[in-house]
Structures are given as structure tokens and as C-alpha cells.
Amino acid sequence: MLTTKNTVLISLLGFSSLFAPQTTVLAQSTHGSHHHLMIGWDNRQTLSSGNYAGFPNPNYNRLSLLFPHQHQPISTSGFHAIGAYSYTGTGSGIATVPTSTNNRLPEISARLSPLPLFPDNGVFTGKWVSQATEQNIYSDLKIKPLKHLLEDINDPFVAAIYNAGNGRWNSLLGDEATIALELISITPGLQVADEQGNDLFDQGNTEFIGQGDDFTFTPKFYVDDTAPSTIYSATFRFVDTNDSNGRTPFLPSGTFSFDFQQATIPEPSTLFGLGIVGILSLCSASRKKEL
């Protein structure tokens, strides 16, 4: 009989977890400590590869939104610059555009669903809010300057991304760099807040997110729980707003976009049915084993 009791107990624990608040489940499911968005500035003056090798780098001295990618071998891991300036055309028709074709999160090449929005509580009660999940590798929207990687530089993956592109992005921003997000466009109904629930961009299109090389900023994107289930998007760029005392700010980044959609959550009645069936099946199997 001991086997049956243990099986039922385990089943009940699993069944109860199905009804745990969504935010509780998500809080237990986070990415690695360095699998999030990062900001640096591009110190490469001349392009060294590709169709425009030898051309001036249109991102030189510009802020950059960077997403880390792990490769095999680990030493080849690196960053994708999201929405960097790029060249287009050939011959006399070559022009510079303020965003590359790789300018969205999730990246188009990943063929993933939009970043998920989930029902939340507390300051976000009645909202569907962006959350980090293991199912979408782009969903951790925390932003930190590259300097924080030095804390774990002995890790092979961290060393590889920090030094990606021969150190192309790892020069310090410096204490005077004052970084802001500039909102370019946003789908009606989508809002942006800080982690405390304070709405951003209600006083203008530029919001301060941090200064120097030691800050963390995590935007929270949300829609009302009555909003239509569709894809919502927001487009931004990074700007350095400090031009005081004759300082020359970093140039703005290219533009980049985030895509969101409400996650699909099973109806409670469906979960209840699945839980009961699972418990009965496990109990039945356990009794047969004892016999």
C-alpha cells in the first residue's frame, strides 16, 4: 500500500501545481544569469567582412543593443547587434539605413512566437504583462551594460561574448554616459512601465534607463486584460542624452522592435480534467503493480 500512497501524494502535488498562479510558475523558470539584453558601443571604425568590407563602419561610436548567442565550440559564441545601422545597395546607389534587417526580438530567423504576455497581479492586476520564460529565449528583457560580464569573465561563454568581434563592443560606456530609451512607435493598447508599475513615456518619447556601466533596467510591457488578442509591437533606439560641459555623447543606436502577444492558457476545466485523469491513471497502475 505504501507505493499507492506515495503515488497519490506525488500526483496531488503535481495536480496542485497546475493551479498555481501563473506568475509563481514563471518566477521559478528563468534564464541563465547572462542570457538577456546588453548595451555597448561599437568601437570598430572600418568593416572587415561582408559585401561592404573596407567601408567605414556606420555604427562606429554608436550605442548598440546586443543579444548573446551560444555556439559550439563555446569559444565561437558572440553577439547579434539588433537593429544596427547598415548599408544597402551597390555601386553609386549605396546608402546607409538606420536599421538592419535583423531588427526585431524575437529575431525573425528564430521563427519563434512573439514574446509572451501573461496575467499578472499586484501593481499589474488586470493586465497581461511581459515575463521571462524558458520557452522563449528572447523573453528576458533585462538590459545591462557589458561591464557586468567581467564579474564572470573566467566562464568560457562569458569570455567569448565579452570579447566577441575582437572586443568590438566591450569598451566602457564611462561614468558620464546617460542612457535613455527613445520610443519611435508603438501599437495602440500596448504600454511600457518600470518594474514598480510606473508608466513610461507619458511625459514624452524619451525615458532615462541608467548611467555609466553599472545599471540594470527591465521594462515591463503590458496590455489591459480586455485588449484584443493580437500581435503588439514597440520600436525604440538608445540615445545618450549627456552633452553637458562640452561632452560629445555617443551616437544613437539603430532602431529595434519588440513583438508581443497574449499567451494561450488552458481553461481551468481542461486542467482539472487532465489532473483527475492523471491521478486516477497513476493510482490504477500502482494497484495493478502491487497485485
N, C-alpha and C positions, 0 to 999 in steps of 0.2 A: 504493500500500500504506500510505502514511502515514495516510490517513483511517481505514483499518481499525484500525491500531494505536491511534490516539487514541480511537476509538470504544470499543474493547475496554477501554482503560485507564479511561475515564470510567465505563463500565458496571461494571467491577470495583470502582471506588471507591464507586459508589452501592450495589452489592451488599453490600460490606463494612459500609456504614453501617447496613444493615438489622439487622445482628447486634451493633451497638454496644450497650453496657449502657444500659438504659432511662434511668438517672439521668444518663448522659452526654448523651444526646439532649435530655433535658428541660433540662439546665443551659444549653444553647445557645438555649433558647426562653423568654424572659422578657418580662414586661410592661414598659411604659414606667415611668420612674422614679417616677411619681406615680399609678400605677394600682393602688392597694392600699387596705387599710382604714385609716381615720383616726379619731382620737378628739378630740372637742372638748367644750365645754359650751354649752348653749343659753342665750343672753342675752336672748332675746325674752320680754317679760313678758306680752304680750297677742296673741292670734291675730288676724291681719289679713285672712284669707281663708278660704273654705270654709264649711261648714254651721255652724261654731261661731265665726265671726268675731266679735270683741269679747269672747269668753270669755278668762279667764286661761289662759295657756299652761301646760298640765300638765307640760311639760318644762323650764320655767324653772329655771335653776340646776342642771339635771341634766346628767350626763355623757351623751354621745351617740356611738354607733357610726355612722360616716359612710362611704358608698361614693360615689366620684366618677363622674359621668356626663358624657360629652362630647356636646354638641348642636351643631346648626348654626342660626344662626351661633355661633361659638365663645363669644361673649360671653354666651350664654344657658346655658352649661354650669353644672352645680351638683352638689349632693349629694342623695342619698336617705338620710334618717335611718332606720336599720334597727332595727325594734322599739321605736320611741319610744312614750311614753305617749300615749294618745288618748282622746277622748270617744266614747261610744256612746249611742244612744237619742235621744229627743225629749222636749220639754216637761218635766214633773216626773220623767220617767224617765231623764234624762241622768245618766250615770255615767262615772267615769274608770277606764280599764283600763291595766294596766302593760305593754301591748304593742299596737302597731298590727297591722293585717292584713299589712303589709309587714315581716315579722319573720324572714325566712329568707334564707340565702345557699346556692345561687343564689336570687335573687329569683324568686318564683313567676311573675311577669309575663314573665320572660325565657324561660320554657319550656325551660330547659337541663337537661341531666343533672346528677345530684349531683356534687359536687366529686370529682375522681378520686383514687384511691389506687393507687400503683404499687409493685412490688417494689423494695426498696432494699438497700443494703449497709452496711458499716461498723457503726456503733452500732445501725443498724436492720436488720441482717441477719436474714432470716427474717420480716420484717414487710412489710406493704403500707402505704405512707406517703403523706401528702398532699404534692403537688408543684405548683408553678406551671406552667401550660401556656398556650399561646396559644389553645387550643381552648375554654377556659372562662375568661371574663373575670373571674370571681369567685375564681379559684383562688390568687391571690397573697394569702396570709393575713397578710402583714406588717402590723403596727399601729404607727402613728406619730402623735404629736400634730400639729395643723395648723401649728404654728410652722415646721416644716421647709419648708413651701411658700414662705416668704419668701426662701429661697435662689434661687428661680427665678421671682420674682414678675413679672419682665418678660415672661415667657411668657404669651400671651393666655389659654390654657387654665388655667394655674395661677392667674392673677389672677382669672379668672371663678369658679373653685371656691372660692378663698380668701375671696372677698367675697360668696359665694352668700347669698341671703336677706338682703341688706343687712348683711352681716357677722354674721349670726346666730350662727355658731359659732366665729368666729376670735379671740375674746378669749383671752388666755393662761390656761393652767391654773395657772401660778405655781409657784415652786420647792417649795412645801410640799405640793402635791398628790401624794398617794401612791396610785397607781392599781393596782387588783387586778382579776382576773377571778374572779367568783363562779360556781361550777358549780351550775346548777339541776337538770339532769337529763342522763343520758347512756345511750345504748343499751349493754347488756352486750356486752362484747367490744371496744368502741372505747376507746382510751386516748389521753391527751394528754401530750406531752412537750415539752421545750425543744429547741433545735437540737442540743444536745450529747447528746440521748437520755435526759436525766433525766426520769423520770416526774413529772408534776404531780398535785396533788390526792390524793396518797397519805397526807397528814397532815391533811387537812381539805378543805373545799369552797371555800377562797379562796386564790389564788396571786398574789403581788406580780408586776407586769409592768414597772413603771417609775415614775420620779418626775420631776415637773416637766414641762418642754416639750421635752426633748431625749433621748428614748429610742426604741429600736426593739425590738419584741418580735415574734417569729414562732413561733406554736405549731405543733407537728407532731402531726397526728392519725394514728393507726395502728391496724391490726388484725394479728393473727398470720396467717401465710400459710396456716394451716389453718382460718381463720374462714370461715363460710358467706358466699357472695356475695349480699349483700343491701344495703339502704339502712341506714346508721348515722347517728345524729343526736346532737348535743350542744347544750344550751341554757345560755346564760350571761347575766350582766349585768356591767357595770362598776361598781365601788364605789371610793370614796375613803376610805381607812382612817385618815387622819391627823386625829385630833381632839385632838392634844396642845396644851398651852399655851392652851387655850380657843379653838382654831381651829374654825370651823364647816366641815366637809367639804362638798364638792359632793354633791348628792343622787344616788342610784344611777340608772343608765340604765334604760330599759325592757329587757325580755328579748329575746334574739335567738338564733337557732338556725343551726347549720351541718349540711348534709346531705352524706354521703359514700357512695361505692360503689367497689368494686374496678374498675379499668379493664379493658376487654377487650383482650387482647394476642394477636395471631395466633400459632398454633403454629409452632415453628421449621421444621417440614417444609413448611408453607404458604409461609413466607417464602423457603425455599430454592428451592422450585419456581418461585415468581414471579421470583426473581433469575436463575435459569438461563434461563427463557423470555425474560426481558428481554435478557439478554446475547446469546443466540442470534439473537433478532429483530434487534437492532441490528447484529450482525456481518453477517447476511444482507443487510440493507438497504444497508449500506455497500459490500459486494462488488458488489451489483447496480448501485449508483451509479457505481462505478469502471468496470464493464464498459460 
